[in-house]
């Protein structure tokens, strides 16, 4: 009979979960478990359990709790200041890395069927362009099959069977409606 062995860090005090740090900071900044949890899409109960695990992990109370207020202990204040700095440093490090990655620029020419383009593609473009601000998108809404090369399109989105006479059509998804 085989046994499965799962091991974790040999020192349970060696690392903290960033999600838990974010919960702690949100609770402090909003002044309550309900608001802090809600800011991160969590229930009051989930935020409370995360705080209990964090305090147990650190071996100290971070928050004074009453039925109406939440305030920091002396240890909580010190820990909060460090957490804010750590999360800010992490955010800056991520931004630095993203800046070094190549960003798409220029114009992306897309041909898409009218209905699908109006219902799916056009609403999606705002967030897409917010993500890639150096990119411009030209959208051609047409139900006819276009020749990508001759008409200068980078991408064509069609729904249905792909005619075999097209140059290397690529089926990327199947979706039932």
Secondary structure, DSSP 8 states (H G I E B T S, - for coil): ---------SSTTS---HHHHHHHHHHHHHTSHHHHHHHTT--HHHHHHHHHHHHHHHTS--EEE-SS-EEE-HHHHHHHHHHHHHHHHHHHHHHHHHHHS----EEEEEEE-HHHIIIIIHHHHHHHHHH-TTEEEEEEE-SS---HHHHT-SEEE--S---TTSTT---------
